[in-house]
Amino acid sequence: MRIGLFGFLFGMWVLILLGGGIVVVVLGPISISGYGEMDWLLSSGIKAVIAIILVIAWILILSKLKNWIFRKEIHS
């Protein structure tokens, strides 16, 4: 049981660090120009949508990882 729990926690931290890196390196520099006063609003909206999609993907990945680990523990 301990290996499964530690594996889940390790996977969770890897996803947190990976997600933070993606947000800083990829999403941070995104800027839109050519829409006048709405440039910052459009850029922020795009960044927010991408960040929400990443959060949903991370939740789904962690859910699958949790289910896989605990199924393996139940069968053993």
Order of alpha helices (4+ residues) and beta strands (2+ residues): alpha-alpha
